[in-house]
C-alpha cells in the first residue's frame, strides 16, 4: 500500500513537473517572441532614425561619408548671427537681428518658397520615362538644343527602372547610366545605352559604404562628375541632360559641381532633392546655381511616392521629395 502511494506521489510530482516545465517553456517562448517583436521594433526605429538623419541631415560642402558629417546635424537649422554664403550684407544682418534659432517650419517655408519659384517657361518640354504621377520619369526641355542623334545624357540612379534611359536612347541620345547598387556590372544595355556600376559623389573613392540596408554592405566605387567625364573622354563635350536620383548625395554633389566649375557644359539638370524640413544652406546652394551659373528652374514635381509632411502654416503640406528641372540659360539660343 505504501509502495502504491509512493508511486502515485512520484507520478503526481512528475506530472506537475512536466506541466510546470511546459508552462515555463510556453512563457519563455512567448517571452522570447515578445522580445523578438521588441527587438525588431527597435531595429526598425533605429533604421528609420538613421535614414531620417541621412536623408534630412544636410551636409556642408566638403563633408564626406565619415563620422565628421554627424556633428553638423544641429548646425543646419542655426541661422542667428551666421553669415550665409551667397546672401547680401543686408540679408545677413537681417537674419541675425532676431538673435535666435529659426524653427524648422520657418526654414521649410523659406526653402519651399525659393525652390518652387519657376523662373523659366519651357517652350518645348517632354516627359521621358513613366508618365506622371508614376515615379521614374523625368521632364526635359528641348529649348536648350537637345538634338536628336547628337545628344549625350548622364543618368545617375537607375535601381530597376530604365524607362527614362530607354526613352532618351529612343529619342537618339547616347545614354550613360550609372548605379553601383542595382547588382549589375558594367555592360552595354542597347545600341545607345552604356551602363557603369559607379556612383556619383563629391570625391573619388573605391570603398564607399552603402547607406541603406537595401543596398547591402559591400563597398562600392564612386567618382566625381569631372572624373567620369574624363573617363568617358567627354571633357570638352556638352552634356545635354544630367539626371541625378542619388538618395540625398545630391547635397554633396551639387556643391562639388559648383566648386569644380563643370556646370558650364551642362545644358540641363534634373535632380531629386531630399530637403527634409528645409535648409537655409540648400536654399543658398540653389540660389548660387541660378544666379552665378545661369540656371533657371522650369519644372517642379513633388514625388507622390514619398510621405506627406506638414511643415507648418508658412509652408503647408508637402511630399518630402522634390523633383527639380533646371535649364542652362546660355544654351537657350543654341537650338
C-alpha positions as CSV (number, residue, x, y, z in Angstrom):
1,X,0.0,0.0,0.0
2,X,2.8,2.3,0.9
3,X,4.6,1.5,-2.3
4,X,1.5,2.3,-4.3
5,X,1.1,5.7,-2.5
6,X,4.8,6.5,-3.1
7,X,4.4,5.6,-6.8
8,X,1.3,7.8,-7.1
9,X,3.2,10.6,-5.4
10,X,6.1,10.2,-7.7
11,X,3.8,10.2,-10.8
12,X,2.0,13.2,-9.5
13,X,5.3,15.0,-9.0
14,X,6.4,14.1,-12.4
15,X,3.2,15.3,-14.0
16,X,3.3,18.5,-12.0
17,X,7.0,19.0,-13.0
18,X,6.1,18.3,-16.6
19,X,3.2,20.7,-16.6
20,X,5.3,23.3,-14.9
21,X,8.1,22.8,-17.5
22,X,5.6,23.2,-20.3
23,X,4.2,26.4,-18.8
24,X,7.8,27.7,-18.4
25,X,8.5,26.8,-22.0
26,X,5.4,28.4,-23.3
27,X,6.0,31.5,-21.2
28,X,9.7,31.5,-22.2
29,X,8.6,31.1,-25.9
30,X,6.0,33.9,-25.5
31,X,8.7,36.0,-23.8
32,X,11.2,35.3,-26.5
33,X,8.6,36.1,-29.1
34,X,7.8,39.4,-27.3
35,X,11.5,40.1,-27.1
36,X,11.8,39.4,-30.8
37,X,9.0,41.9,-31.5
38,X,10.5,44.5,-29.3
39,X,13.9,43.9,-30.8
40,X,12.5,44.1,-34.4
41,X,10.7,47.3,-33.4
42,X,13.9,48.8,-32.0
43,X,15.8,47.9,-35.2
44,X,13.1,49.4,-37.4
45,X,13.1,52.6,-35.3
46,X,16.9,52.8,-35.4
47,X,16.9,52.2,-39.2
48,X,14.3,54.9,-39.7
49,X,16.3,57.2,-37.5
50,X,19.4,56.6,-39.5
51,X,17.6,57.0,-42.8
52,X,16.0,60.2,-41.5
53,X,19.4,61.5,-40.5
54,X,20.9,60.6,-43.8
55,X,18.0,62.0,-45.8
56,X,17.4,65.1,-43.9
57,X,20.7,66.0,-42.3
58,X,22.2,68.5,-44.7
59,X,26.0,68.3,-45.1
60,X,28.2,71.3,-45.6
61,X,30.5,71.5,-48.7
62,X,33.4,69.2,-48.4
63,X,31.9,66.9,-45.8
64,X,32.3,63.2,-46.8
65,X,30.7,59.9,-45.8
66,X,32.6,59.9,-42.4
67,X,31.5,60.4,-38.9
68,X,32.5,64.1,-39.1
69,X,29.3,64.5,-41.1
70,X,27.2,63.8,-38.0
71,X,28.3,66.8,-36.0
72,X,26.7,69.2,-38.5
73,X,23.2,67.9,-37.9
74,X,22.2,70.6,-35.4
75,X,24.1,73.3,-37.3
76,X,21.7,73.1,-40.2
77,X,18.9,75.0,-38.6
78,X,21.1,77.6,-36.9
79,X,20.8,81.0,-38.5
80,X,21.2,83.6,-35.8
81,X,24.3,85.8,-36.2
82,X,25.6,83.5,-39.0
83,X,26.7,84.8,-42.4
84,X,25.2,82.7,-45.2
85,X,27.3,82.4,-48.4
86,X,25.6,84.0,-51.3
87,X,23.5,86.4,-49.3
88,X,23.9,90.2,-49.3
89,X,25.2,92.0,-46.3
90,X,21.7,93.4,-45.5
91,X,20.2,89.9,-45.7
92,X,22.8,88.5,-43.3
93,X,22.3,91.4,-40.9
94,X,18.5,91.0,-41.0
95,X,19.0,87.3,-40.4
96,X,21.0,88.0,-37.2
97,X,18.8,90.7,-35.7
98,X,16.4,88.2,-34.2
99,X,19.3,86.6,-32.3
100,X,17.5,83.2,-32.2
101,X,17.5,79.9,-34.0
102,X,15.0,79.7,-36.8
103,X,12.5,76.9,-36.4
104,X,12.4,74.0,-38.9
105,X,9.0,75.3,-40.1
106,X,10.4,78.8,-40.8
107,X,13.3,77.2,-42.7
108,X,10.9,75.0,-44.6
109,X,8.9,78.0,-45.7
110,X,12.0,79.8,-46.9
111,X,13.2,76.6,-48.7
112,X,9.9,75.7,-50.5
113,X,9.1,79.3,-51.5
114,X,12.6,79.6,-53.1
115,X,12.7,76.1,-54.6
116,X,9.2,76.2,-56.2
117,X,9.6,79.6,-57.8
118,X,9.5,78.8,-61.6
119,X,11.8,81.3,-63.4
120,X,11.6,79.9,-67.0
121,X,8.7,78.8,-69.1
122,X,9.9,75.9,-71.3
123,X,8.5,76.2,-74.9
124,X,9.1,72.5,-75.8
125,X,9.1,70.2,-72.8
126,X,8.8,66.4,-72.9
127,X,8.3,63.7,-70.3
128,X,10.8,60.9,-70.7
129,X,10.1,57.6,-69.0
130,X,7.0,56.8,-66.9
131,X,4.3,59.5,-67.1
132,X,3.2,61.4,-64.1
133,X,2.2,60.6,-61.4
134,X,4.3,57.5,-61.8
135,X,7.8,57.5,-60.5
136,X,10.9,57.0,-62.7
137,X,10.1,59.6,-65.5
138,X,11.8,62.9,-65.9
139,X,10.9,66.1,-67.7
140,X,13.4,67.6,-70.2
141,X,13.3,70.9,-72.0
142,X,14.3,70.9,-75.7
143,X,14.7,74.7,-75.8
144,X,18.4,74.2,-74.9
145,X,19.1,72.4,-78.2
146,X,18.8,68.7,-77.4
147,X,19.3,67.5,-81.0
148,X,18.2,64.0,-82.0
149,X,21.0,61.6,-82.8
150,X,23.5,64.2,-81.5
151,X,22.9,64.4,-77.7
152,X,24.5,63.0,-74.6
153,X,22.7,62.0,-71.4
154,X,24.2,61.1,-68.0
155,X,21.7,59.2,-65.8
156,X,22.7,58.6,-62.2
157,X,20.5,56.4,-60.2
158,X,18.7,53.6,-62.0
159,X,17.6,50.9,-59.5
160,X,15.4,48.7,-61.6
161,X,13.7,51.4,-63.7
162,X,15.2,52.0,-67.2
163,X,12.2,53.9,-68.6
164,X,13.9,57.3,-68.7
165,X,17.1,55.9,-70.1
166,X,15.3,53.9,-72.8
167,X,13.2,56.8,-73.9
168,X,16.2,59.1,-74.2
169,X,18.0,56.4,-76.2
170,X,15.0,56.1,-78.5
171,X,15.0,59.8,-78.9
172,X,18.5,59.5,-80.3
173,X,20.8,60.3,-77.4
174,X,23.8,58.4,-76.2
175,X,22.9,57.5,-72.7
176,X,25.5,56.7,-69.9
177,X,23.7,55.1,-67.0
178,X,25.3,54.8,-63.5
179,X,24.3,52.9,-60.4
180,X,26.5,51.0,-58.0
181,X,23.7,49.4,-56.1
182,X,21.4,47.6,-58.6
183,X,23.6,44.5,-58.7
184,X,24.6,44.9,-62.4
185,X,28.1,45.0,-63.8
186,X,29.4,47.3,-66.5
187,X,27.7,46.4,-69.8
188,X,26.1,47.8,-72.9
189,X,22.4,47.6,-72.4
190,X,21.5,48.6,-76.0
191,X,22.9,50.3,-79.1
192,X,22.8,53.7,-77.3
193,X,22.9,52.8,-73.6
194,X,26.2,52.1,-71.6
195,X,25.9,51.1,-68.0
196,X,28.6,51.6,-65.3
197,X,28.4,50.2,-61.8
198,X,29.8,53.5,-60.4
199,X,28.2,56.1,-58.2
200,X,28.4,59.9,-58.2
201,X,29.9,61.6,-55.2
202,X,31.9,64.7,-54.2
203,X,35.2,62.7,-54.3
204,X,36.8,59.7,-55.9
205,X,36.5,56.7,-53.6
206,X,36.7,53.0,-54.3
207,X,35.3,52.0,-50.9
208,X,32.1,53.9,-50.2
209,X,29.9,52.1,-47.7
210,X,26.2,51.8,-48.6
211,X,23.9,54.0,-46.5
212,X,20.7,51.8,-46.6
213,X,20.1,48.2,-45.7
214,X,18.5,47.6,-49.2
215,X,21.9,48.3,-50.8
216,X,23.7,45.6,-48.9
217,X,27.1,46.0,-47.2
218,X,29.6,45.7,-50.0
219,X,31.7,48.9,-50.6
220,X,31.2,50.5,-54.0
221,X,33.1,52.7,-56.3
222,X,32.2,56.4,-56.6
223,X,33.6,59.2,-58.8
224,X,33.1,62.9,-59.2
225,X,31.5,64.2,-62.4
226,X,34.8,65.6,-63.5
227,X,36.4,62.2,-63.2
228,X,33.6,60.5,-65.0
229,X,33.7,62.9,-67.9
230,X,37.5,62.3,-68.1
231,X,36.9,58.5,-68.0
232,X,34.5,58.8,-70.9
233,X,36.7,61.3,-72.8
234,X,33.9,63.9,-72.6
235,X,36.0,66.7,-71.0
236,X,35.2,69.1,-73.9
237,X,31.7,67.8,-74.7
238,X,28.4,69.3,-73.8
239,X,26.1,67.1,-71.7
240,X,22.5,67.6,-72.8
241,X,20.9,66.1,-69.7
242,X,22.4,65.5,-66.3
243,X,19.9,63.5,-64.2
244,X,20.6,62.7,-60.6
245,X,18.4,60.5,-58.4
246,X,21.1,59.6,-55.8
247,X,19.4,59.3,-52.4
248,X,20.4,62.6,-50.8
249,X,24.0,62.6,-52.1
250,X,23.0,65.5,-54.3
251,X,23.5,67.6,-51.2
252,X,27.2,66.7,-51.5
253,X,27.5,66.5,-55.3
254,X,26.0,69.9,-56.3
255,X,28.4,71.9,-54.1
256,X,31.2,69.9,-55.7
257,X,29.9,70.7,-59.2
258,X,29.9,74.4,-58.3
259,X,33.4,74.1,-56.9
260,X,34.8,72.2,-59.9
261,X,33.1,74.6,-62.3
262,X,31.9,71.8,-64.6
263,X,28.3,73.1,-65.0
264,X,29.2,75.3,-67.9
265,X,28.9,72.3,-70.3
266,X,25.7,71.0,-68.7
267,X,22.6,72.1,-70.7
268,X,20.1,71.0,-68.2
269,X,20.0,69.5,-64.7
270,X,17.3,67.2,-63.4
271,X,17.6,66.0,-59.8
272,X,15.6,64.7,-56.9
273,X,16.2,66.7,-53.7
274,X,15.7,65.4,-50.2
275,X,15.1,68.6,-48.3
276,X,13.5,67.1,-45.1
277,X,12.3,70.1,-43.2
278,X,14.2,72.5,-45.4
279,X,17.6,74.1,-45.1
280,X,18.9,77.6,-45.4
281,X,22.1,76.2,-46.8
282,X,20.3,74.2,-49.6
283,X,18.3,77.3,-50.5
284,X,21.5,79.3,-50.9
285,X,23.2,76.5,-52.8
286,X,20.5,76.6,-55.5
287,X,20.5,80.4,-55.3
288,X,24.1,80.2,-56.4
289,X,23.3,77.7,-59.1
290,X,20.7,80.1,-60.5
291,X,22.4,83.5,-60.0
292,X,26.1,82.7,-60.7
293,X,25.8,79.8,-63.1
294,X,22.8,80.9,-65.2
295,X,20.4,78.0,-64.4
296,X,16.7,78.7,-64.3
297,X,14.1,76.4,-62.7
298,X,11.4,75.4,-65.2
299,X,9.7,72.4,-63.6
300,X,8.9,71.2,-60.1
301,X,7.2,68.0,-59.1
302,X,6.6,66.6,-55.6
303,X,7.2,62.9,-55.7
304,X,3.9,61.4,-54.8
305,X,5.5,58.2,-53.6
306,X,7.2,60.0,-50.7
307,X,5.4,60.6,-47.4
308,X,3.5,63.8,-46.8
309,X,4.7,66.1,-44.1
310,X,3.1,69.1,-42.5
311,X,5.8,71.8,-42.3
312,X,3.6,74.4,-40.6
313,X,1.3,77.2,-41.6
314,X,4.0,79.0,-43.5
315,X,4.9,76.2,-45.9
316,X,1.8,73.9,-45.7
317,X,1.8,70.2,-46.5
318,X,4.3,68.8,-49.0
319,X,5.7,65.5,-50.1
320,X,9.2,65.0,-48.7
321,X,11.0,64.6,-52.1
322,X,11.1,67.2,-54.8
323,X,12.0,66.6,-58.4
324,X,13.5,69.8,-60.0
325,X,14.5,70.6,-63.6
326,X,16.8,73.4,-64.5
327,X,17.9,74.8,-67.8
328,X,21.3,76.4,-68.5
329,X,20.3,79.8,-70.0
330,X,23.5,80.1,-72.1
331,X,22.2,77.3,-74.3
332,X,18.7,78.8,-74.9
333,X,19.7,80.4,-78.2
334,X,21.5,77.4,-79.4
335,X,18.8,75.2,-80.8
